[in-house]
Structure formats: C-alpha cells, structure tokens
Amino acid sequence: MDNFRIVIEVPGLEDPRHSDGVIRAARNCLIHNTMLHAPSIEIAVSDVEILKAS
C-alpha cells in the first residue's frame, strides 16, 4: 500500500475556514499519522497449550 486518496464530503460547506478545519482534523487522524510513520511489526511463534473446559 503506497498511495491513498481520501475525499471527505461535507454538505453545506461554504466557508473556506471550515474546509481548512476539516482538512486539519483529517491530518490529525490516528490512522493518517500511523500511515505516515509506519509501525514496526514483529512476528513470533510460540508453543501454547490449549485449555479445555471440563
């Protein structure tokens, strides 16, 4: 994944200041920031016993 385009539809958005606020909110989104700074991912295998209900 290397390219995303997000379109935010806001009915009745006429004031450019409000449009700027929507863009700022989207840029502060947790998912947006995670995608900008890719997390480190570690994969491990463990031997786990499965407990059976008696």
MMTF fields as JSON, N, C-alpha, C and O atoms, coordinates in Angstrom:
{
  "mmtfVersion": "1.0.0",
  "mmtfProducer": "UNKNOWN",
  "numBonds": 215,
  "numAtoms": 216,
  "numGroups": 54,
  "numChains": 1,
  "numModels": 1,
  "chainsPerModel": [1],
  "groupsPerChain": [54],
  "chainIdList": ["A"],
  "bondAtomList": [4, 2, 8, 6, 12, 10, 16, 14, 20, 18, 24, 22, 28, 26, 32, 30, 36, 34, 40, 38, 44, 42, 48, 46, 52, 50, 56, 54, 60, 58, 64, 62, 68, 66, 72, 70, 76, 74, 80, 78, 84, 82, 88, 86, 92, 90, 96, 94, 100, 98, 104, 102, 108, 106, 112, 110, 116, 114, 120, 118, 124, 122, 128, 126, 132, 130, 136, 134, 140, 138, 144, 142, 148, 146, 152, 150, 156, 154, 160, 158, 164, 162, 168, 166, 172, 170, 176, 174, 180, 178, 184, 182, 188, 186, 192, 190, 196, 194, 200, 198, 204, 202, 208, 206, 212, 210],
  "bondOrderList": [1, 1, 1, 1, 1, 1, 1, 1, 1, 1, 1, 1, 1, 1, 1, 1, 1, 1, 1, 1, 1, 1, 1, 1, 1, 1, 1, 1, 1, 1, 1, 1, 1, 1, 1, 1, 1, 1, 1, 1, 1, 1, 1, 1, 1, 1, 1, 1, 1, 1, 1, 1, 1],
  "groupList": [{"groupName": "MET", "atomNameList": ["N", "CA", "C", "O"], "elementList": ["N", "C", "C", "O"], "formalChargeList": [0, 0, 0, 0], "bondAtomList": [1, 0, 2, 1, 3, 2], "bondOrderList": [1, 1, 2], "singleLetterCode": "M", "chemCompType": "L-PEPTIDE LINKING"}, {"groupName": "ASP", "atomNameList": ["N", "CA", "C", "O"], "elementList": ["N", "C", "C", "O"], "formalChargeList": [0, 0, 0, 0], "bondAtomList": [1, 0, 2, 1, 3, 2], "bondOrderList": [1, 1, 2], "singleLetterCode": "D", "chemCompType": "L-PEPTIDE LINKING"}, {"groupName": "ASN", "atomNameList": ["N", "CA", "C", "O"], "elementList": ["N", "C", "C", "O"], "formalChargeList": [0, 0, 0, 0], "bondAtomList": [1, 0, 2, 1, 3, 2], "bondOrderList": [1, 1, 2], "singleLetterCode": "N", "chemCompType": "L-PEPTIDE LINKING"}, {"groupName": "PHE", "atomNameList": ["N", "CA", "C", "O"], "elementList": ["N", "C", "C", "O"], "formalChargeList": [0, 0, 0, 0], "bondAtomList": [1, 0, 2, 1, 3, 2], "bondOrderList": [1, 1, 2], "singleLetterCode": "F", "chemCompType": "L-PEPTIDE LINKING"}, {"groupName": "ARG", "atomNameList": ["N", "CA", "C", "O"], "elementList": ["N", "C", "C", "O"], "formalChargeList": [0, 0, 0, 0], "bondAtomList": [1, 0, 2, 1, 3, 2], "bondOrderList": [1, 1, 2], "singleLetterCode": "R", "chemCompType": "L-PEPTIDE LINKING"}, {"groupName": "ILE", "atomNameList": ["N", "CA", "C", "O"], "elementList": ["N", "C", "C", "O"], "formalChargeList": [0, 0, 0, 0], "bondAtomList": [1, 0, 2, 1, 3, 2], "bondOrderList": [1, 1, 2], "singleLetterCode": "I", "chemCompType": "L-PEPTIDE LINKING"}, {"groupName": "VAL", "atomNameList": ["N", "CA", "C", "O"], "elementList": ["N", "C", "C", "O"], "formalChargeList": [0, 0, 0, 0], "bondAtomList": [1, 0, 2, 1, 3, 2], "bondOrderList": [1, 1, 2], "singleLetterCode": "V", "chemCompType": "L-PEPTIDE LINKING"}, {"groupName": "GLU", "atomNameList": ["N", "CA", "C", "O"], "elementList": ["N", "C", "C", "O"], "formalChargeList": [0, 0, 0, 0], "bondAtomList": [1, 0, 2, 1, 3, 2], "bondOrderList": [1, 1, 2], "singleLetterCode": "E", "chemCompType": "L-PEPTIDE LINKING"}, {"groupName": "PRO", "atomNameList": ["N", "CA", "C", "O"], "elementList": ["N", "C", "C", "O"], "formalChargeList": [0, 0, 0, 0], "bondAtomList": [1, 0, 2, 1, 3, 2], "bondOrderList": [1, 1, 2], "singleLetterCode": "P", "chemCompType": "L-PEPTIDE LINKING"}, {"groupName": "GLY", "atomNameList": ["N", "CA", "C", "O"], "elementList": ["N", "C", "C", "O"], "formalChargeList": [0, 0, 0, 0], "bondAtomList": [1, 0, 2, 1, 3, 2], "bondOrderList": [1, 1, 2], "singleLetterCode": "G", "chemCompType": "PEPTIDE LINKING"}, {"groupName": "LEU", "atomNameList": ["N", "CA", "C", "O"], "elementList": ["N", "C", "C", "O"], "formalChargeList": [0, 0, 0, 0], "bondAtomList": [1, 0, 2, 1, 3, 2], "bondOrderList": [1, 1, 2], "singleLetterCode": "L", "chemCompType": "L-PEPTIDE LINKING"}, {"groupName": "HIS", "atomNameList": ["N", "CA", "C", "O"], "elementList": ["N", "C", "C", "O"], "formalChargeList": [0, 0, 0, 0], "bondAtomList": [1, 0, 2, 1, 3, 2], "bondOrderList": [1, 1, 2], "singleLetterCode": "H", "chemCompType": "L-PEPTIDE LINKING"}, {"groupName": "SER", "atomNameList": ["N", "CA", "C", "O"], "elementList": ["N", "C", "C", "O"], "formalChargeList": [0, 0, 0, 0], "bondAtomList": [1, 0, 2, 1, 3, 2], "bondOrderList": [1, 1, 2], "singleLetterCode": "S", "chemCompType": "L-PEPTIDE LINKING"}, {"groupName": "ALA", "atomNameList": ["N", "CA", "C", "O"], "elementList": ["N", "C", "C", "O"], "formalChargeList": [0, 0, 0, 0], "bondAtomList": [1, 0, 2, 1, 3, 2], "bondOrderList": [1, 1, 2], "singleLetterCode": "A", "chemCompType": "L-PEPTIDE LINKING"}, {"groupName": "CYS", "atomNameList": ["N", "CA", "C", "O"], "elementList": ["N", "C", "C", "O"], "formalChargeList": [0, 0, 0, 0], "bondAtomList": [1, 0, 2, 1, 3, 2], "bondOrderList": [1, 1, 2], "singleLetterCode": "C", "chemCompType": "L-PEPTIDE LINKING"}, {"groupName": "THR", "atomNameList": ["N", "CA", "C", "O"], "elementList": ["N", "C", "C", "O"], "formalChargeList": [0, 0, 0, 0], "bondAtomList": [1, 0, 2, 1, 3, 2], "bondOrderList": [1, 1, 2], "singleLetterCode": "T", "chemCompType": "L-PEPTIDE LINKING"}, {"groupName": "LYS", "atomNameList": ["N", "CA", "C", "O"], "elementList": ["N", "C", "C", "O"], "formalChargeList": [0, 0, 0, 0], "bondAtomList": [1, 0, 2, 1, 3, 2], "bondOrderList": [1, 1, 2], "singleLetterCode": "K", "chemCompType": "L-PEPTIDE LINKING"}],
  "groupTypeList": [0, 1, 2, 3, 4, 5, 6, 5, 7, 6, 8, 9, 10, 7, 1, 8, 4, 11, 12, 1, 9, 6, 5, 4, 13, 13, 4, 2, 14, 10, 5, 11, 2, 15, 0, 10, 11, 13, 8, 12, 5, 7, 5, 13, 6, 12, 1, 6, 7, 5, 10, 16, 13, 12],
  "groupIdList": [1, 2, 3, 4, 5, 6, 7, 8, 9, 10, 11, 12, 13, 14, 15, 16, 17, 18, 19, 20, 21, 22, 23, 24, 25, 26, 27, 28, 29, 30, 31, 32, 33, 34, 35, 36, 37, 38, 39, 40, 41, 42, 43, 44, 45, 46, 47, 48, 49, 50, 51, 52, 53, 54],
  "secStructList": [7, 7, 7, 7, 7, 7, 7, 7, 7, 7, 6, 6, 7, 7, 7, 2, 2, 2, 2, 2, 2, 2, 2, 2, 2, 2, 2, 6, 7, 2, 2, 2, 2, 2, 2, 2, 1, 7, 7, 7, 7, 7, 7, 7, 7, 7, 7, 7, 7, 7, 7, 7, 7, 7],
  "xCoordList": [0.846, 0.0, 0.897, 1.688, 0.755, 1.629, 0.959, 1.612, -0.326, -0.968, -2.445, -3.178, -2.866, -4.249, -4.787, -4.05, -6.069, -6.748, -8.041, -8.834, -8.251, -9.448, -10.237, -9.694, -11.514, -12.405, -13.436, -14.142, -13.518, -14.467, -15.593, -15.362, -16.8, -17.956, -18.648, -19.058, -18.777, -19.422, -20.501, -20.189, -21.766, -22.857, -22.899, -22.729, -23.12, -23.285, -21.999, -22.046, -20.874, -19.593, -19.278, -18.842, -19.504, -19.306, -18.138, -17.493, -17.861, -16.808, -15.459, -15.294, -14.485, -13.166, -12.484, -11.696, -12.78, -12.181, -12.659, -11.899, -13.917, -14.439, -13.802, -13.509, -13.593, -12.919, -11.509, -11.072, -10.799, -9.454, -9.493, -8.604, -10.525, -10.674, -10.901, -10.373, -11.678, -11.915, -10.602, -10.307, -9.828, -8.537, -7.584, -6.894, -7.541, -6.679, -7.097, -6.248, -8.398, -8.886, -8.489, -8.076, -8.606, -8.238, -6.742, -6.334, -5.932, -4.479, -4.056, -2.983, -4.879, -4.581, -5.151, -5.009, -5.784, -6.38, -5.301, -4.227, -5.593, -4.639, -4.201, -3.017, -5.132, -4.783, -3.886, -2.916, -4.203, -3.377, -1.942, -0.996, -1.781, -0.44, 0.285, 1.506, -0.439, 0.181, 0.703, 1.777, -0.056, 0.378, 1.582, 2.402, 1.704, 2.852, 4.132, 5.215, 4.001, 5.136, 4.87, 4.337, 5.245, 4.932, 5.415, 6.557, 4.538, 4.929, 5.862, 5.901, 6.598, 7.439, 6.548, 5.764, 6.651, 5.829, 6.745, 7.676, 6.466, 7.25, 6.331, 5.192, 6.818, 6.061, 6.824, 8.027, 6.11, 6.741, 5.843, 4.626, 6.447, 5.71, 5.966, 7.098, 4.893, 5.01, 4.269, 3.239, 4.78, 4.106, 3.135, 3.549, 1.849, 0.824, -0.083, -0.568, -0.312, -1.256, -2.668, -2.941, -3.555, -4.954, -5.665, -5.632, -6.304, -7.04, -8.422, -9.124, -8.811, -10.134, -11.037, -10.631, -12.276, -13.244, -13.692, -13.968, -13.758, -14.183, -15.654, -16.179],
  "yCoordList": [-1.164, 0.0, 1.235, 1.452, 2.017, 3.18, 4.452, 5.493, 4.4, 5.596, 5.595, 4.656, 6.63, 6.747, 8.109, 9.095, 8.157, 9.438, 9.37, 8.446, 10.341, 10.382, 11.626, 12.731, 11.442, 12.551, 12.618, 11.645, 13.765, 13.954, 14.839, 15.985, 14.314, 15.076, 15.706, 15.005, 17.032, 17.766, 18.644, 19.664, 18.261, 19.064, 20.467, 20.629, 21.462, 22.83, 23.513, 24.512, 23.008, 23.589, 24.752, 24.549, 25.969, 27.14, 28.004, 28.651, 28.027, 28.885, 28.176, 27.08, 28.786, 28.147, 27.817, 26.873, 28.59, 28.296, 26.939, 26.206, 26.615, 25.317, 24.186, 23.119, 24.428, 23.439, 23.175, 22.025, 24.232, 24.076, 23.276, 22.467, 23.506, 22.762, 21.282, 20.45, 20.947, 19.535, 18.882, 17.756, 19.571, 19.038, 18.855, 17.839, 19.837, 19.698, 18.503, 17.757, 18.318, 17.182, 15.866, 14.934, 15.777, 14.551, 14.273, 13.121, 15.314, 15.129, 14.735, 14.159, 15.033, 14.654, 13.284, 12.826, 12.646, 11.332, 10.295, 10.289, 9.428, 8.409, 7.518, 7.207, 7.113, 6.236, 6.98, 6.415, 8.235, 9.038, 9.111, 8.893, 9.414, 9.532, 8.198, 8.154, 7.115, 5.785, 5.444, 4.861, 5.808, 5.513, 6.374, 5.941, 7.569, 8.414, 7.873, 8.002, 7.274, 6.742, 5.263, 4.886, 4.453, 3.027, 2.403, 2.611, 1.635, 0.992, -0.181, -0.734, -0.545, -1.731, -2.941, -2.916, -3.971, -5.166, -6.35, -6.616, -7.054, -8.234, -9.444, -9.38, -10.534, -11.781, -12.816, -12.997, -13.506, -14.524, -15.75, -15.649, -16.892, -18.151, -18.666, -18.658, -19.116, -19.594, -20.918, -21.119, -21.805, -23.071, -22.831, -22.629, -22.854, -22.539, -23.743, -24.318, -24.126, -25.208, -24.661, -23.569, -25.429, -25.032, -25.641, -26.856, -24.805, -25.279, -25.73, -25.02, -26.919, -27.458, -27.262, -27.499, -26.824, -26.673, -28.076, -28.938, -28.28, -29.599, -29.652, -30.69],
  "zCoordList": [0.0, 0.0, 0.0, 0.918, -1.031, -1.091, -1.582, -1.661, -1.916, -2.429, -2.029, -2.341, -1.352, -0.916, -1.305, -1.334, -1.601, -1.82, -1.031, -1.205, -0.17, 0.659, 0.285, 0.25, 0.007, -0.294, 0.825, 1.089, 1.477, 2.567, 2.058, 1.674, 2.054, 1.592, 2.794, 3.72, 2.776, 3.858, 3.236, 2.622, 3.389, 2.821, 3.426, 4.635, 2.601, 3.059, 3.49, 4.208, 3.075, 3.463, 2.525, 1.392, 3.008, 2.153, 2.609, 1.784, 3.885, 4.429, 4.31, 4.846, 3.61, 3.447, 4.776, 4.849, 5.831, 7.141, 7.663, 8.297, 7.39, 7.825, 7.029, 7.569, 5.753, 4.911, 5.425, 5.485, 5.793, 6.352, 7.653, 7.918, 8.461, 9.71, 9.479, 10.216, 8.466, 8.13, 7.69, 8.089, 6.885, 6.43, 7.609, 7.695, 8.523, 9.714, 10.556, 11.045, 10.727, 11.513, 10.856, 11.546, 9.54, 8.836, 8.955, 9.098, 8.898, 9.013, 10.424, 10.605, 11.421, 12.803, 13.163, 14.297, 12.215, 12.431, 12.774, 12.173, 13.733, 14.159, 12.997, 12.869, 12.163, 11.036, 10.05, 9.544, 9.777, 8.869, 9.387, 8.63, 10.659, 11.231, 11.295, 11.143, 11.518, 11.513, 10.125, 9.985, 9.104, 7.74, 7.349, 6.539, 7.901, 7.599, 8.225, 7.654, 9.388, 10.13, 10.39, 11.433, 9.444, 9.512, 10.822, 11.232, 11.474, 12.723, 12.464, 11.365, 13.477, 13.412, 13.691, 14.639, 12.905, 13.078, 13.338, 12.577, 14.424, 14.783, 14.744, 15.206, 14.199, 14.147, 14.941, 14.752, 15.844, 16.678, 16.725, 16.573, 16.935, 17.07, 18.473, 18.956, 19.126, 20.491, 20.622, 19.979, 21.436, 21.723, 22.87, 24.011, 22.565, 23.563, 23.746, 22.772, 25.011, 25.293, 25.258, 25.756, 24.666, 24.599, 25.802, 25.994, 26.608, 27.786, 27.364, 26.644, 27.816, 27.503, 28.71, 29.848, 28.45, 29.544, 29.974, 29.14, 31.291, 31.767, 31.997, 32.399]
}
